Amino acid sequence: MPGGKPAGVACVQLTAELRCAIFGRPERPAVCAALRPAPDMCGATREHAMQWLRVLERQTAP
């Protein structure tokens, strides 16, 4: 996404299955490649992971 992805907006590279369409490709942003999921981030459910990401986005908003 030119200029970065705004908080609260889904990445344009997500497929219908919510997978990264450019995983492993050189055009994948460095921030995505550097993100290392961990149990506290992912939890046991998708909703847990999405809530964690919402908090992270709020904490890092300009």
Protein Blocks (a to p, Z undefined) as FASTA:
>chain_A
ZZiaaehiacfkbcfkopafkgoiaklcfklmmpccdfklnmmbfklmmmmmmmmmmmmp
ZZ
